[in-house]
Amino acid sequence: VQLVESGGGLVQPGGSLRLSCAASGFTFSRYRMRWYRQAPGKERELVATISSVGGSTNYADSIKGRFTISRDNAKNTVYLQMNSLKPEDTAVYYCNARLSEDYWGQGTQVTVSS
């Protein structure tokens, strides 16, 4: 199993970023996928979840209405569109797949600062 995140970077408050997570090594379309984030000195936080076929999504209250999780099962990729970014969104963002155990990507840094 391999999960590779991309799309992070430095953005000003109010800006947008789209994160991608390319998955391989398992049947992607059968599994719910998740995005987590971890800010310095804080615990890893569940941000968003999407069902295996994308029909059901859930979001943390802190990002509801600003972030959108989606997936393309033909490309084995899950996305996180982040709009109206705030400094408190600064964190390393991780993609997660829960098979018989949890699998994680290497993370992608998102920094929101003027």
GIJO-V440573 format. One record per pair of residues at least 24 apart in sequence whose C-alpha atoms are under 6 Angstrom apart, sorted by sequence separation. I is the first residue (numbers start at 1). J is the second residue. D is the distance in Angstrom with one decimal. If there is no record, write none. Layout:
# GIJO-V440573
i=I j=J d=D
i=I j=J d=D
This chain:
# GIJO-V440573
i=1 j=25 d=4.2
i=87 j=112 d=4.7
i=87 j=113 d=5.8
i=29 j=73 d=5.5
i=28 j=76 d=5.8
i=39 j=91 d=4.2
i=23 j=76 d=5.4
i=38 j=91 d=5.2
i=23 j=77 d=6.0
i=37 j=91 d=5.9
i=38 j=92 d=5.3
i=22 j=77 d=4.6
i=37 j=92 d=5.4
i=21 j=77 d=5.4
i=37 j=93 d=4.2
i=21 j=78 d=5.2
i=36 j=93 d=5.7
i=37 j=94 d=5.8
i=20 j=78 d=5.8
i=36 j=94 d=5.1
i=20 j=79 d=4.5
i=35 j=94 d=5.7
i=19 j=79 d=5.5
i=35 j=95 d=4.7
i=19 j=80 d=5.0
i=34 j=95 d=5.9
i=18 j=80 d=5.6
i=34 j=96 d=5.1
i=18 j=81 d=4.4
i=18 j=82 d=5.9
i=33 j=97 d=5.4
i=17 j=82 d=5.2
i=16 j=82 d=5.4
i=16 j=83 d=4.4
i=15 j=84 d=5.5
i=14 j=84 d=4.1
i=15 j=85 d=5.5
i=14 j=85 d=4.8
i=13 j=85 d=5.4
i=13 j=86 d=5.1
i=13 j=112 d=5.8
i=8 j=108 d=5.3
i=12 j=112 d=5.4
i=4 j=105 d=5.3
i=8 j=109 d=5.2
i=9 j=110 d=5.0
i=10 j=111 d=4.7
i=11 j=112 d=5.0
i=12 j=113 d=5.0
i=3 j=105 d=4.5
i=5 j=107 d=5.9
i=6 j=108 d=6.0
i=8 j=110 d=4.9
i=10 j=112 d=5.9
i=12 j=114 d=5.0
i=5 j=108 d=5.9
